[in-house]
Amino acid sequence: MFAIPAKVKCWSMTNEENTMYGFNTTLRLSFDETIERVLTALKVEGFGVLSDIDVQYAMKEKLGVDMPPYRILGACNPPLAYRALQAEPDIGLLLPCNVVVRQDGERHVTVAFIDPLVMMEIVDKPEVLAVAKDAGQRLRRICDSLIH
């Protein structure tokens, strides 16, 4: 068994076709400490959390199954969202930016971020891609801030 460093760099995540769809990092903190750190880092970059889905709770309630803590935070930066909505009114179908916080072991919590640029590539509008690029840069800074 190997020791996991306290903090590791942000890694890109890919699907079976090797297309990047997000990036993540792993922290050696408690789940609650990680949630607090993520919420603070989101705030620094102008994001609020519009939705907070407790997947662990939902799976227990709906299916009667136990699973480790797992939350999906729907992060939104209002000025960026407004710009995107002005350029494409139906862009809300692709919002907000999801951030997953999941327990992978004792004091081993993964924080994963969607890559907005990948999500918005299907919208063929330069204004939307500019917003997605800005949001992606902010989310990467958040990811980096978690490990420094």
VMD Tcl script that builds the backbone (N, CA, C; Angstrom):
set m [mol new atoms 444]
animate dup $m
set s [atomselect $m all]
$s set {name element resname resid chain x y z} {
  {N N MET 1 A 0.849 -1.183 0.000}
  {CA C MET 1 A 0.000 0.000 0.000}
  {C C MET 1 A 0.890 1.240 0.000}
  {N N PHE 2 A 0.514 2.247 -0.767}
  {CA C PHE 2 A 1.322 3.457 -0.852}
  {C C PHE 2 A 0.642 4.590 -0.107}
  {N N ALA 3 A 1.432 5.531 0.325}
  {CA C ALA 3 A 0.886 6.698 1.029}
  {C C ALA 3 A 0.438 7.723 0.006}
  {N N ILE 4 A -0.725 8.266 0.215}
  {CA C ILE 4 A -1.245 9.318 -0.659}
  {C C ILE 4 A -0.766 10.643 -0.094}
  {N N PRO 5 A -0.139 11.485 -0.929}
  {CA C PRO 5 A 0.292 12.781 -0.423}
  {C C PRO 5 A -0.883 13.583 0.108}
  {N N ALA 6 A -0.601 14.539 0.976}
  {CA C ALA 6 A -1.659 15.370 1.554}
  {C C ALA 6 A -2.463 16.055 0.462}
  {N N LYS 7 A -1.805 16.470 -0.583}
  {CA C LYS 7 A -2.469 17.146 -1.681}
  {C C LYS 7 A -1.750 16.749 -2.969}
  {N N VAL 8 A -2.481 16.490 -4.019}
  {CA C VAL 8 A -1.864 16.163 -5.299}
  {C C VAL 8 A -2.374 17.125 -6.355}
  {N N LYS 9 A -1.639 17.216 -7.463}
  {CA C LYS 9 A -2.016 18.177 -8.497}
  {C C LYS 9 A -3.353 17.833 -9.128}
  {N N CYS 10 A -3.898 18.775 -9.863}
  {CA C CYS 10 A -5.170 18.562 -10.546}
  {C C CYS 10 A -4.928 17.678 -11.765}
  {N N TRP 11 A -5.725 16.643 -11.914}
  {CA C TRP 11 A -5.619 15.690 -13.013}
  {C C TRP 11 A -6.782 15.860 -13.963}
  {N N SER 12 A -6.549 15.663 -15.255}
  {CA C SER 12 A -7.627 15.686 -16.238}
  {C C SER 12 A -8.332 14.338 -16.223}
  {N N MET 13 A -9.637 14.367 -16.432}
  {CA C MET 13 A -10.430 13.142 -16.488}
  {C C MET 13 A -10.901 12.966 -17.922}
  {N N THR 14 A -10.877 11.728 -18.405}
  {CA C THR 14 A -11.282 11.454 -19.774}
  {C C THR 14 A -12.290 10.320 -19.813}
  {N N ASN 15 A -13.049 10.258 -20.917}
  {CA C ASN 15 A -13.976 9.151 -21.124}
  {C C ASN 15 A -13.281 8.082 -21.951}
  {N N GLU 16 A -14.021 7.052 -22.387}
  {CA C GLU 16 A -13.414 5.944 -23.131}
  {C C GLU 16 A -12.796 6.392 -24.451}
  {N N GLU 17 A -13.299 7.478 -25.013}
  {CA C GLU 17 A -12.736 7.994 -26.269}
  {C C GLU 17 A -11.551 8.922 -26.007}
  {N N ASN 18 A -11.142 9.014 -24.733}
  {CA C ASN 18 A -10.017 9.842 -24.317}
  {C C ASN 18 A -10.287 11.334 -24.507}
  {N N THR 19 A -11.544 11.733 -24.416}
  {CA C THR 19 A -11.923 13.132 -24.479}
  {C C THR 19 A -11.992 13.674 -23.056}
  {N N MET 20 A -11.270 14.747 -22.801}
  {CA C MET 20 A -11.291 15.318 -21.464}
  {C C MET 20 A -12.646 15.945 -21.182}
  {N N TYR 21 A -13.212 15.673 -20.022}
  {CA C TYR 21 A -14.489 16.267 -19.649}
  {C C TYR 21 A -14.427 16.956 -18.296}
  {N N GLY 22 A -13.321 16.825 -17.613}
  {CA C GLY 22 A -13.189 17.465 -16.318}
  {C C GLY 22 A -11.788 17.302 -15.762}
  {N N PHE 23 A -11.620 17.752 -14.537}
  {CA C PHE 23 A -10.325 17.628 -13.865}
  {C C PHE 23 A -10.588 17.493 -12.379}
  {N N ASN 24 A -9.655 16.876 -11.667}
  {CA C ASN 24 A -9.878 16.640 -10.244}
  {C C ASN 24 A -8.580 16.667 -9.462}
  {N N THR 25 A -8.734 16.655 -8.156}
  {CA C THR 25 A -7.616 16.546 -7.245}
  {C C THR 25 A -8.099 15.757 -6.035}
  {N N THR 26 A -7.160 15.237 -5.280}
  {CA C THR 26 A -7.488 14.476 -4.084}
  {C C THR 26 A -6.829 15.130 -2.881}
  {N N LEU 27 A -7.599 15.281 -1.819}
  {CA C LEU 27 A -7.099 15.900 -0.592}
  {C C LEU 27 A -7.152 14.880 0.543}
  {N N ARG 28 A -6.193 14.968 1.440}
  {CA C ARG 28 A -6.196 14.113 2.631}
  {C C ARG 28 A -6.753 14.928 3.794}
  {N N LEU 29 A -8.048 15.169 3.712}
  {CA C LEU 29 A -8.789 15.896 4.733}
  {C C LEU 29 A -10.064 15.120 5.005}
  {N N SER 30 A -10.788 15.519 6.027}
  {CA C SER 30 A -12.099 14.921 6.234}
  {C C SER 30 A -13.035 15.436 5.135}
  {N N PHE 31 A -14.130 14.747 4.951}
  {CA C PHE 31 A -15.112 15.162 3.951}
  {C C PHE 31 A -15.627 16.567 4.261}
  {N N ASP 32 A -15.996 16.811 5.519}
  {CA C ASP 32 A -16.531 18.122 5.901}
  {C C ASP 32 A -15.506 19.239 5.731}
  {N N GLU 33 A -14.249 18.962 6.066}
  {CA C GLU 33 A -13.192 19.970 5.864}
  {C C GLU 33 A -13.038 20.281 4.382}
  {N N THR 34 A -13.121 19.255 3.561}
  {CA C THR 34 A -12.992 19.449 2.113}
  {C C THR 34 A -14.142 20.282 1.575}
  {N N ILE 35 A -15.361 19.987 2.006}
  {CA C ILE 35 A -16.527 20.768 1.567}
  {C C ILE 35 A -16.318 22.240 1.914}
  {N N GLU 36 A -15.903 22.520 3.132}
  {CA C GLU 36 A -15.686 23.906 3.555}
  {C C GLU 36 A -14.606 24.579 2.709}
  {N N ARG 37 A -13.534 23.864 2.441}
  {CA C ARG 37 A -12.449 24.422 1.627}
  {C C ARG 37 A -12.926 24.711 0.207}
  {N N VAL 38 A -13.710 23.810 -0.356}
  {CA C VAL 38 A -14.231 23.999 -1.715}
  {C C VAL 38 A -15.181 25.196 -1.758}
  {N N LEU 39 A -16.096 25.290 -0.804}
  {CA C LEU 39 A -17.037 26.411 -0.788}
  {C C LEU 39 A -16.311 27.752 -0.676}
  {N N THR 40 A -15.291 27.802 0.153}
  {CA C THR 40 A -14.509 29.033 0.306}
  {C C THR 40 A -13.791 29.373 -0.992}
  {N N ALA 41 A -13.176 28.380 -1.622}
  {CA C ALA 41 A -12.442 28.609 -2.869}
  {C C ALA 41 A -13.385 29.042 -3.990}
  {N N LEU 42 A -14.565 28.456 -4.058}
  {CA C LEU 42 A -15.549 28.868 -5.061}
  {C C LEU 42 A -15.910 30.340 -4.872}
  {N N LYS 43 A -16.125 30.719 -3.635}
  {CA C LYS 43 A -16.510 32.103 -3.319}
  {C C LYS 43 A -15.432 33.091 -3.764}
  {N N VAL 44 A -14.172 32.738 -3.549}
  {CA C VAL 44 A -13.062 33.614 -3.930}
  {C C VAL 44 A -13.095 33.929 -5.427}
  {N N GLU 45 A -13.518 32.955 -6.234}
  {CA C GLU 45 A -13.573 33.140 -7.696}
  {C C GLU 45 A -14.945 33.614 -8.177}
  {N N GLY 46 A -15.818 34.016 -7.236}
  {CA C GLY 46 A -17.105 34.592 -7.612}
  {C C GLY 46 A -18.225 33.595 -7.836}
  {N N PHE 47 A -18.037 32.347 -7.428}
  {CA C PHE 47 A -19.068 31.329 -7.596}
  {C C PHE 47 A -19.881 31.167 -6.317}
  {N N GLY 48 A -21.163 30.974 -6.490}
  {CA C GLY 48 A -22.034 30.559 -5.405}
  {C C GLY 48 A -22.521 29.161 -5.724}
  {N N VAL 49 A -23.181 28.527 -4.780}
  {CA C VAL 49 A -23.707 27.184 -5.004}
  {C C VAL 49 A -25.227 27.268 -5.092}
  {N N LEU 50 A -25.748 27.001 -6.280}
  {CA C LEU 50 A -27.190 27.045 -6.522}
  {C C LEU 50 A -27.883 25.764 -6.085}
  {N N SER 51 A -27.155 24.667 -6.165}
  {CA C SER 51 A -27.729 23.376 -5.769}
  {C C SER 51 A -26.667 22.568 -5.051}
  {N N ASP 52 A -27.121 21.756 -4.124}
  {CA C ASP 52 A -26.227 20.898 -3.351}
  {C C ASP 52 A -26.945 19.568 -3.198}
  {N N ILE 53 A -26.559 18.604 -4.015}
  {CA C ILE 53 A -27.218 17.308 -4.034}
  {C C ILE 53 A -26.413 16.328 -3.191}
  {N N ASP 54 A -27.038 15.817 -2.159}
  {CA C ASP 54 A -26.420 14.829 -1.285}
  {C C ASP 54 A -26.765 13.449 -1.845}
  {N N VAL 55 A -25.877 12.927 -2.680}
  {CA C VAL 55 A -26.127 11.656 -3.367}
  {C C VAL 55 A -26.155 10.510 -2.361}
  {N N GLN 56 A -25.302 10.543 -1.362}
  {CA C GLN 56 A -25.300 9.501 -0.333}
  {C C GLN 56 A -26.681 9.387 0.311}
  {N N TYR 57 A -27.248 10.517 0.701}
  {CA C TYR 57 A -28.575 10.545 1.317}
  {C C TYR 57 A -29.643 10.032 0.347}
  {N N ALA 58 A -29.594 10.506 -0.890}
  {CA C ALA 58 A -30.595 10.114 -1.885}
  {C C ALA 58 A -30.557 8.615 -2.156}
  {N N MET 59 A -29.376 8.040 -2.248}
  {CA C MET 59 A -29.268 6.600 -2.511}
  {C C MET 59 A -29.789 5.787 -1.332}
  {N N LYS 60 A -29.532 6.269 -0.126}
  {CA C LYS 60 A -30.033 5.575 1.066}
  {C C LYS 60 A -31.558 5.668 1.118}
  {N N GLU 61 A -32.077 6.865 0.880}
  {CA C GLU 61 A -33.525 7.072 0.952}
  {C C GLU 61 A -34.278 6.353 -0.164}
  {N N LYS 62 A -33.776 6.426 -1.382}
  {CA C LYS 62 A -34.504 5.891 -2.534}
  {C C LYS 62 A -34.245 4.412 -2.798}
  {N N LEU 63 A -33.003 3.962 -2.518}
  {CA C LEU 63 A -32.641 2.582 -2.841}
  {C C LEU 63 A -32.299 1.733 -1.626}
  {N N GLY 64 A -32.148 2.383 -0.469}
  {CA C GLY 64 A -31.777 1.641 0.728}
  {C C GLY 64 A -30.340 1.155 0.727}
  {N N VAL 65 A -29.490 1.802 -0.091}
  {CA C VAL 65 A -28.087 1.374 -0.166}
  {C C VAL 65 A -27.187 2.386 0.542}
  {N N ASP 66 A -26.123 1.853 1.113}
  {CA C ASP 66 A -25.131 2.703 1.763}
  {C C ASP 66 A -24.008 2.987 0.786}
  {N N MET 67 A -23.516 4.188 0.837}
  {CA C MET 67 A -22.363 4.570 0.028}
  {C C MET 67 A -21.626 5.668 0.764}
  {N N PRO 68 A -20.361 5.877 0.429}
  {CA C PRO 68 A -19.595 6.945 1.078}
  {C C PRO 68 A -20.182 8.315 0.749}
  {N N PRO 69 A -19.840 9.327 1.534}
  {CA C PRO 69 A -20.303 10.685 1.252}
  {C C PRO 69 A -19.984 11.104 -0.192}
  {N N TYR 70 A -20.962 11.719 -0.838}
  {CA C TYR 70 A -20.842 12.128 -2.244}
  {C C TYR 70 A -21.821 13.270 -2.452}
  {N N ARG 71 A -21.287 14.440 -2.781}
  {CA C ARG 71 A -22.144 15.607 -3.036}
  {C C ARG 71 A -21.821 16.220 -4.387}
  {N N ILE 72 A -22.858 16.692 -5.041}
  {CA C ILE 72 A -22.720 17.411 -6.309}
  {C C ILE 72 A -23.119 18.856 -6.042}
  {N N LEU 73 A -22.161 19.759 -6.182}
  {CA C LEU 73 A -22.403 21.184 -5.980}
  {C C LEU 73 A -22.611 21.843 -7.342}
  {N N GLY 74 A -23.735 22.506 -7.508}
  {CA C GLY 74 A -24.019 23.243 -8.743}
  {C C GLY 74 A -23.501 24.661 -8.591}
  {N N ALA 75 A -22.283 24.905 -9.078}
  {CA C ALA 75 A -21.617 26.195 -8.884}
  {C C ALA 75 A -21.969 27.165 -10.014}
  {N N CYS 76 A -22.231 28.399 -9.638}
  {CA C CYS 76 A -22.607 29.423 -10.611}
  {C C CYS 76 A -21.895 30.733 -10.299}
  {N N ASN 77 A -21.316 31.319 -11.331}
  {CA C ASN 77 A -20.742 32.653 -11.238}
  {C C ASN 77 A -21.754 33.563 -11.946}
  {N N PRO 78 A -22.544 34.344 -11.208}
  {CA C PRO 78 A -23.639 35.103 -11.825}
  {C C PRO 78 A -23.248 35.972 -13.024}
  {N N PRO 79 A -22.157 36.764 -12.973}
  {CA C PRO 79 A -21.836 37.562 -14.163}
  {C C PRO 79 A -21.540 36.696 -15.397}
  {N N LEU 80 A -20.869 35.573 -15.198}
  {CA C LEU 80 A -20.579 34.689 -16.337}
  {C C LEU 80 A -21.864 34.043 -16.848}
  {N N ALA 81 A -22.718 33.598 -15.937}
  {CA C ALA 81 A -23.983 32.982 -16.344}
  {C C ALA 81 A -24.840 33.987 -17.117}
  {N N TYR 82 A -24.869 35.223 -16.645}
  {CA C TYR 82 A -25.654 36.255 -17.327}
  {C C TYR 82 A -25.145 36.478 -18.755}
  {N N ARG 83 A -23.823 36.567 -18.903}
  {CA C ARG 83 A -23.239 36.743 -20.249}
  {C C ARG 83 A -23.620 35.579 -21.156}
  {N N ALA 84 A -23.531 34.373 -20.633}
  {CA C ALA 84 A -23.863 33.186 -21.435}
  {C C ALA 84 A -25.341 33.186 -21.815}
  {N N LEU 85 A -26.210 33.533 -20.870}
  {CA C LEU 85 A -27.644 33.570 -21.142}
  {C C LEU 85 A -28.014 34.650 -22.156}
  {N N GLN 86 A -27.279 35.754 -22.138}
  {CA C GLN 86 A -27.533 36.807 -23.129}
  {C C GLN 86 A -27.150 36.336 -24.524}
  {N N ALA 87 A -26.100 35.538 -24.618}
  {CA C ALA 87 A -25.641 35.044 -25.915}
  {C C ALA 87 A -26.491 33.879 -26.428}
  {N N GLU 88 A -27.004 33.073 -25.495}
  {CA C GLU 88 A -27.777 31.885 -25.867}
  {C C GLU 88 A -28.795 31.579 -24.760}
  {N N PRO 89 A -30.060 31.986 -24.953}
  {CA C PRO 89 A -31.057 31.834 -23.896}
  {C C PRO 89 A -31.244 30.400 -23.373}
  {N N ASP 90 A -31.029 29.398 -24.207}
  {CA C ASP 90 A -31.210 28.016 -23.771}
  {C C ASP 90 A -29.949 27.404 -23.158}
  {N N ILE 91 A -28.932 28.220 -22.929}
  {CA C ILE 91 A -27.683 27.709 -22.358}
  {C C ILE 91 A -27.898 27.154 -20.951}
  {N N GLY 92 A -28.995 27.530 -20.329}
  {CA C GLY 92 A -29.315 27.002 -19.010}
  {C C GLY 92 A -29.380 25.483 -18.972}
  {N N LEU 93 A -29.596 24.859 -20.119}
  {CA C LEU 93 A -29.571 23.399 -20.187}
  {C C LEU 93 A -28.204 22.843 -19.801}
  {N N LEU 94 A -27.173 23.644 -19.955}
  {CA C LEU 94 A -25.807 23.190 -19.670}
  {C C LEU 94 A -25.229 23.800 -18.395}
  {N N LEU 95 A -26.057 24.515 -17.656}
  {CA C LEU 95 A -25.598 25.152 -16.424}
  {C C LEU 95 A -26.199 24.434 -15.221}
  {N N PRO 96 A -25.669 24.571 -14.030}
  {CA C PRO 96 A -24.445 25.273 -13.652}
  {C C PRO 96 A -23.228 24.369 -13.845}
  {N N CYS 97 A -22.085 24.846 -13.390}
  {CA C CYS 97 A -20.846 24.061 -13.432}
  {C C CYS 97 A -20.855 23.098 -12.243}
  {N N ASN 98 A -20.866 21.814 -12.516}
  {CA C ASN 98 A -20.899 20.842 -11.429}
  {C C ASN 98 A -19.517 20.603 -10.840}
  {N N VAL 99 A -19.513 20.519 -9.516}
  {CA C VAL 99 A -18.314 20.173 -8.754}
  {C C VAL 99 A -18.720 18.998 -7.867}
  {N N VAL 100 A -17.998 17.896 -7.976}
  {CA C VAL 100 A -18.285 16.702 -7.182}
  {C C VAL 100 A -17.263 16.600 -6.062}
  {N N VAL 101 A -17.763 16.347 -4.853}
  {CA C VAL 101 A -16.892 16.071 -3.707}
  {C C VAL 101 A -17.291 14.682 -3.228}
  {N N ARG 102 A -16.327 13.746 -3.265}
  {CA C ARG 102 A -16.648 12.365 -2.901}
  {C C ARG 102 A -15.571 11.753 -2.024}
  {N N GLN 103 A -16.015 10.989 -1.058}
  {CA C GLN 103 A -15.114 10.301 -0.133}
  {C C GLN 103 A -14.611 9.034 -0.808}
  {N N ASP 104 A -13.283 8.886 -0.888}
  {CA C ASP 104 A -12.691 7.696 -1.500}
  {C C ASP 104 A -12.032 6.786 -0.474}
  {N N GLY 105 A -11.947 7.228 0.734}
  {CA C GLY 105 A -11.319 6.462 1.815}
  {C C GLY 105 A -11.187 7.390 3.002}
  {N N GLU 106 A -10.706 6.848 4.099}
  {CA C GLU 106 A -10.556 7.690 5.277}
  {C C GLU 106 A -9.559 8.809 4.983}
  {N N ARG 107 A -10.006 10.050 5.147}
  {CA C ARG 107 A -9.193 11.237 4.882}
  {C C ARG 107 A -8.594 11.192 3.466}
  {N N HIS 108 A -9.415 10.787 2.543}
  {CA C HIS 108 A -9.035 10.709 1.129}
  {C C HIS 108 A -10.272 11.124 0.330}
  {N N VAL 109 A -10.329 12.434 -0.006}
  {CA C VAL 109 A -11.519 12.999 -0.643}
  {C C VAL 109 A -11.130 13.570 -2.011}
  {N N THR 110 A -11.886 13.164 -3.026}
  {CA C THR 110 A -11.655 13.662 -4.381}
  {C C THR 110 A -12.606 14.819 -4.658}
  {N N VAL 111 A -12.068 15.866 -5.275}
  {CA C VAL 111 A -12.865 17.006 -5.717}
  {C C VAL 111 A -12.721 17.056 -7.239}
  {N N ALA 112 A -13.843 16.933 -7.947}
  {CA C ALA 112 A -13.832 16.900 -9.413}
  {C C ALA 112 A -14.643 18.070 -9.961}
  {N N PHE 113 A -14.138 18.650 -11.038}
  {CA C PHE 113 A -14.748 19.814 -11.664}
  {C C PHE 113 A -15.065 19.499 -13.123}
  {N N ILE 114 A -16.247 19.905 -13.582}
  {CA C ILE 114 A -16.554 19.803 -15.007}
  {C C ILE 114 A -15.692 20.820 -15.752}
  {N N ASP 115 A -15.300 20.501 -16.966}
  {CA C ASP 115 A -14.596 21.473 -17.802}
  {C C ASP 115 A -15.656 22.207 -18.633}
  {N N PRO 116 A -15.967 23.460 -18.302}
  {CA C PRO 116 A -17.031 24.174 -19.016}
  {C C PRO 116 A -16.778 24.302 -20.516}
  {N N LEU 117 A -15.530 24.403 -20.912}
  {CA C LEU 117 A -15.222 24.552 -22.335}
  {C C LEU 117 A -15.657 23.309 -23.108}
  {N N VAL 118 A -15.458 22.141 -22.525}
  {CA C VAL 118 A -15.897 20.906 -23.172}
  {C C VAL 118 A -17.417 20.896 -23.288}
  {N N MET 119 A -18.101 21.302 -22.217}
  {CA C MET 119 A -19.572 21.314 -22.235}
  {C C MET 119 A -20.109 22.296 -23.272}
  {N N MET 120 A -19.470 23.442 -23.405}
  {CA C MET 120 A -20.003 24.501 -24.258}
  {C C MET 120 A -19.553 24.399 -25.709}
  {N N GLU 121 A -18.662 23.463 -26.021}
  {CA C GLU 121 A -18.218 23.312 -27.410}
  {C C GLU 121 A -19.373 22.963 -28.345}
  {N N ILE 122 A -20.427 22.372 -27.807}
  {CA C ILE 122 A -21.557 22.013 -28.665}
  {C C ILE 122 A -22.368 23.236 -29.088}
  {N N VAL 123 A -22.143 24.356 -28.395}
  {CA C VAL 123 A -22.812 25.607 -28.749}
  {C C VAL 123 A -21.855 26.388 -29.653}
  {N N ASP 124 A -22.260 26.622 -30.851}
  {CA C ASP 124 A -21.369 27.247 -31.825}
  {C C ASP 124 A -21.499 28.769 -31.796}
  {N N LYS 125 A -21.151 29.344 -30.640}
  {CA C LYS 125 A -21.209 30.799 -30.501}
  {C C LYS 125 A -19.954 31.272 -29.779}
  {N N PRO 126 A -19.180 32.154 -30.406}
  {CA C PRO 126 A -17.949 32.635 -29.789}
  {C C PRO 126 A -18.159 33.263 -28.410}
  {N N GLU 127 A -19.296 33.962 -28.236}
  {CA C GLU 127 A -19.554 34.610 -26.942}
  {C C GLU 127 A -19.686 33.581 -25.828}
  {N N VAL 128 A -20.330 32.458 -26.124}
  {CA C VAL 128 A -20.510 31.390 -25.143}
  {C C VAL 128 A -19.171 30.715 -24.858}
  {N N LEU 129 A -18.393 30.478 -25.895}
  {CA C LEU 129 A -17.082 29.848 -25.697}
  {C C LEU 129 A -16.160 30.743 -24.873}
  {N N ALA 130 A -16.262 32.049 -25.045}
  {CA C ALA 130 A -15.449 32.974 -24.251}
  {C C ALA 130 A -15.819 32.876 -22.769}
  {N N VAL 131 A -17.107 32.783 -22.490}
  {CA C VAL 131 A -17.561 32.634 -21.107}
  {C C VAL 131 A -17.075 31.296 -20.547}
  {N N ALA 132 A -17.191 30.237 -21.338}
  {CA C ALA 132 A -16.761 28.912 -20.888}
  {C C ALA 132 A -15.259 28.888 -20.596}
  {N N LYS 133 A -14.498 29.575 -21.434}
  {CA C LYS 133 A -13.048 29.640 -21.209}
  {C C LYS 133 A -12.749 30.349 -19.885}
  {N N ASP 134 A -13.423 31.456 -19.654}
  {CA C ASP 134 A -13.247 32.211 -18.406}
  {C C ASP 134 A -13.628 31.345 -17.207}
  {N N ALA 135 A -14.789 30.687 -17.281}
  {CA C ALA 135 A -15.239 29.830 -16.177}
  {C C ALA 135 A -14.252 28.695 -15.938}
  {N N GLY 136 A -13.750 28.106 -17.010}
  {CA C GLY 136 A -12.782 27.011 -16.883}
  {C C GLY 136 A -11.497 27.457 -16.215}
  {N N GLN 137 A -11.024 28.648 -16.580}
  {CA C GLN 137 A -9.810 29.171 -15.945}
  {C C GLN 137 A -10.037 29.393 -14.452}
  {N N ARG 138 A -11.203 29.895 -14.108}
  {CA C ARG 138 A -11.524 30.125 -12.693}
  {C C ARG 138 A -11.596 28.795 -11.931}
  {N N LEU 139 A -12.251 27.791 -12.531}
  {CA C LEU 139 A -12.361 26.496 -11.861}
  {C C LEU 139 A -10.997 25.829 -11.706}
  {N N ARG 140 A -10.133 25.997 -12.685}
  {CA C ARG 140 A -8.774 25.440 -12.555}
  {C C ARG 140 A -8.005 26.154 -11.438}
  {N N ARG 141 A -8.191 27.453 -11.321}
  {CA C ARG 141 A -7.544 28.174 -10.211}
  {C C ARG 141 A -8.075 27.671 -8.878}
  {N N ILE 142 A -9.368 27.378 -8.821}
  {CA C ILE 142 A -9.946 26.830 -7.598}
  {C C ILE 142 A -9.315 25.477 -7.293}
  {N N CYS 143 A -9.238 24.633 -8.289}
  {CA C CYS 143 A -8.623 23.316 -8.102}
  {C C CYS 143 A -7.192 23.463 -7.601}
  {N N ASP 144 A -6.432 24.341 -8.248}
  {CA C ASP 144 A -5.054 24.579 -7.836}
  {C C ASP 144 A -4.971 25.128 -6.420}
  {N N SER 145 A -5.920 25.993 -6.047}
  {CA C SER 145 A -5.876 26.595 -4.710}
  {C C SER 145 A -6.122 25.549 -3.629}
  {N N LEU 146 A -6.820 24.496 -3.954}
  {CA C LEU 146 A -7.093 23.444 -2.980}
  {C C LEU 146 A -5.831 22.662 -2.623}
  {N N ILE 147 A -4.872 22.663 -3.538}
  {CA C ILE 147 A -3.661 21.873 -3.315}
  {C C ILE 147 A -2.470 22.705 -2.903}
  {N N HIS 148 A -2.651 23.994 -2.758}
  {CA C HIS 148 A -1.533 24.870 -2.328}
  {C C HIS 148 A -1.799 25.438 -0.969}
}
mol reanalyze $m
mol bondsrecalc $m
mol representation Tube
mol addrep $m
